[in-house]
Amino acid sequence: MSTLPTLVLVHGAWHGTWCWQPLIDHLSDLDVRTVALPSSGHNPAVLGDLYDDAEAVAKALAAVGGPTVVVGHSYGGCPVTEAAATVRDVQRVIYLSALMQDVGDSVLSLVDDVHPPYWDVHEQPQGNAEHGYFEAAQPLETLYGDVEPHLAQQSVARLGRQSLASVTQPLTQAAWRTVPCTYILCEEDMAIPLPLQEAMAARARRTVRLRSGHSPFLSQPAELARILREELALQSRDRQSSPA
């Protein structure tokens, strides 16, 4: 059995736990767990918000009951940032081309409350964002530009909707202020531009660069697995060398 920390994976907007499978296939000897975010799904009437997502992440982290490293991808960085500081056994947060924001920030505050062009927004009713949702308008280009075409098409078919509430609500906690963090920069990302990633990554203790688009768990699962193994090993060594 591996002595490395448990790895918990948190997906981004529109996705589900299915997106991690190619990566998990390269980590079969490790304890890897995934979190399904309530804000993402196919039925707009039952989508959750940021705080529902954070609660789901916190419960999954607490259920590990031992040393844990959590990975947040894209939007998934928001509920991870909100939740990770509240769970004692979380030893590191890894932001994978993810939003690494501060208390009071929301997803939309990054872009002056203007919806990005690759969002297909449905505000309901009468412009009420709390009850609206959005879909990925250009997923092949924005999310999966370097993913093998057949896998990219399969992934597009599985995308759901994302609640607008999840991107308008502000963070009330910022895990990176108290938990060691690593930021994995995806240098060819078309969804979160590299300069924005680099600005957020300035808050992390470590940064790693990956020449990939937005979804390396699909386009480069073996390389991403290697990076994550290295992070887990470093964290394990840090834990063993720390004073009791």
C-alpha positions in Angstrom: 0.0 0.0 0.0 1.2 3.5 -0.8 2.5 5.6 2.0 1.7 8.8 0.1 -1.1 11.1 1.0 -4.6 10.5 -0.4 -5.2 12.5 -3.5 -8.7 14.2 -3.9 -9.6 15.5 -7.3 -12.1 18.3 -7.8 -13.4 19.0 -11.4 -14.2 22.4 -13.0 -17.3 23.9 -14.5 -19.6 21.8 -16.7 -17.7 18.6 -15.9 -18.2 15.6 -13.6 -15.9 13.0 -12.0 -15.8 11.2 -15.4 -13.2 13.7 -16.6 -10.5 12.4 -14.3 -10.6 8.7 -15.4 -7.6 8.9 -17.9 -5.5 10.4 -15.1 -6.7 7.9 -12.5 -5.7 5.1 -14.8 -2.1 6.3 -14.4 -2.4 6.4 -10.6 -3.9 3.0 -9.9 -1.5 2.3 -7.0 -2.6 5.4 -5.1 -5.6 6.2 -3.0 -7.4 8.6 -5.4 -10.9 10.0 -4.8 -13.1 12.4 -6.7 -15.7 15.0 -5.8 -18.9 15.6 -7.8 -19.8 19.3 -7.5 -23.5 20.1 -7.1 -23.2 23.2 -9.2 -22.6 21.2 -12.4 -25.2 18.9 -14.0 -27.8 18.5 -16.7 -30.9 19.7 -14.8 -30.8 23.5 -14.2 -33.6 23.3 -11.6 -31.4 21.4 -9.1 -28.0 22.9 -9.6 -26.2 24.0 -6.5 -24.1 27.0 -5.7 -20.5 27.7 -4.6 -21.3 27.0 -1.0 -22.9 23.7 -1.8 -19.8 22.8 -3.8 -17.6 23.8 -0.8 -19.6 21.6 1.5 -19.2 18.7 -0.9 -15.5 19.2 -1.0 -15.2 19.6 2.8 -17.1 16.3 3.4 -15.0 14.4 0.9 -11.8 15.7 2.5 -12.9 15.0 6.0 -13.9 11.4 5.0 -10.3 10.6 4.1 -9.3 10.7 7.8 -5.6 11.1 7.1 -3.0 13.0 5.2 -4.6 14.5 2.1 -3.6 16.5 -1.0 -6.5 18.1 -2.9 -6.4 19.2 -6.6 -8.8 21.8 -7.9 -9.1 22.3 -11.7 -10.4 25.6 -13.2 -13.6 26.6 -11.3 -12.9 23.8 -8.9 -10.2 26.0 -7.4 -13.0 28.1 -5.9 -14.8 25.5 -3.7 -11.4 24.0 -2.8 -10.2 27.5 -1.7 -13.4 27.9 0.4 -13.3 24.4 1.9 -9.7 23.2 2.3 -8.7 25.4 5.2 -11.4 23.9 7.4 -10.2 20.3 7.2 -7.3 19.4 9.5 -5.7 16.7 7.4 -5.3 18.7 4.2 -1.6 19.1 3.8 -1.4 20.7 0.3 -3.7 22.3 -2.3 -2.7 21.9 -5.9 -4.3 24.4 -8.3 -4.4 23.0 -11.8 -4.9 26.0 -14.1 -7.4 26.9 -11.4 -8.9 30.0 -9.8 -6.9 30.9 -6.8 -8.7 33.9 -5.3 -9.0 35.7 -2.1 -11.8 36.3 0.4 -14.6 38.5 -1.1 -13.7 37.5 -4.7 -16.0 35.6 -7.1 -15.3 34.1 -10.4 -17.0 37.0 -12.2 -15.0 39.5 -10.2 -12.0 38.4 -12.2 -13.5 39.7 -15.4 -15.3 42.8 -14.0 -18.6 40.9 -13.9 -18.7 40.4 -17.7 -19.5 36.9 -18.9 -16.6 35.4 -20.9 -17.4 34.9 -24.6 -17.2 31.1 -24.3 -20.1 31.0 -21.9 -23.6 30.5 -23.3 -25.6 32.3 -20.5 -29.2 31.7 -19.5 -30.4 34.1 -16.8 -33.7 33.1 -15.2 -36.1 34.6 -14.5 -35.8 38.1 -15.8 -32.1 38.3 -15.5 -31.9 36.8 -12.0 -28.4 35.2 -12.0 -29.2 33.2 -8.8 -31.5 31.0 -10.8 -29.7 30.9 -14.1 -27.1 28.7 -15.7 -24.5 28.7 -18.4 -23.1 26.2 -20.9 -19.8 25.9 -22.7 -20.2 27.7 -26.0 -16.9 26.7 -27.7 -15.7 23.6 -25.8 -13.6 22.0 -28.5 -11.5 25.1 -29.0 -11.5 26.4 -25.4 -11.4 23.3 -23.3 -10.1 20.5 -25.5 -7.9 22.1 -28.2 -5.0 19.6 -27.6 -7.1 16.6 -26.7 -7.3 13.6 -29.1 -10.3 14.4 -31.4 -12.4 11.3 -30.6 -11.9 11.8 -26.8 -12.6 15.5 -27.2 -15.9 14.8 -28.9 -16.9 12.3 -26.2 -16.1 14.8 -23.5 -18.1 17.5 -25.2 -21.1 15.2 -25.3 -20.8 14.7 -21.5 -20.6 18.3 -20.5 -23.4 19.6 -18.3 -24.6 23.0 -17.3 -23.1 25.3 -14.6 -25.1 27.4 -12.2 -24.6 31.1 -12.4 -24.8 31.3 -8.6 -21.6 29.4 -8.3 -19.7 32.1 -10.2 -21.4 35.1 -8.6 -21.0 34.2 -4.9 -17.9 35.5 -3.0 -15.4 33.4 -1.2 -15.5 33.7 2.6 -12.2 31.8 3.2 -8.9 31.4 1.4 -7.2 28.1 2.1 -3.9 29.2 0.4 -3.3 31.6 3.2 -2.8 28.8 5.7 -2.3 25.6 3.6 0.8 25.1 1.5 -0.1 25.3 -2.2 1.3 24.4 -5.6 0.1 26.0 -8.9 0.4 24.0 -12.1 0.4 26.5 -15.0 -1.1 25.2 -18.3 0.9 27.3 -20.8 -1.4 26.8 -23.8 -4.7 27.2 -22.0 -7.4 29.0 -24.0 -9.9 29.3 -21.1 -7.7 30.8 -18.4 -5.0 32.9 -20.0 -1.5 32.2 -18.9 -0.9 35.8 -17.6 -3.9 35.4 -15.3 -2.7 32.0 -14.1 0.7 33.5 -13.4 -0.8 36.3 -11.4 -2.7 33.9 -9.2 0.2 31.5 -9.0 2.2 34.2 -7.3 0.3 33.2 -4.1 1.6 29.6 -4.3 4.7 28.3 -2.6 5.6 26.2 -5.7 4.8 26.5 -9.3 5.1 23.9 -12.1 4.8 24.5 -15.8 3.0 22.2 -18.1 2.9 22.8 -21.9 -0.8 21.9 -22.3 -4.2 23.3 -22.9 -7.0 23.6 -20.3 -7.5 19.8 -19.8 -4.2 18.0 -19.3 -6.0 15.1 -17.5 -7.3 14.3 -20.9 -4.5 15.5 -23.2 -1.5 14.5 -21.1 -2.7 12.2 -18.3 0.7 10.4 -18.0 2.7 13.6 -17.6 0.1 15.1 -15.2 0.3 11.9 -13.2 4.0 12.2 -13.0 3.8 15.8 -11.7 1.2 14.8 -9.1 3.3 11.9 -7.9 6.2 14.2 -7.4 4.0 16.6 -5.4 2.7 13.8 -3.2 6.3 12.6 -2.6 7.5 16.0 -1.7 4.6 16.5 0.6 5.3 13.1 2.3 8.9 14.0 2.8 8.0 17.4 4.2 5.6 15.8 6.6 8.2 13.3 7.8 10.8 15.9 8.4 8.5 18.3 10.3 8.8 18.5 14.1 6.1 16.4 15.8 
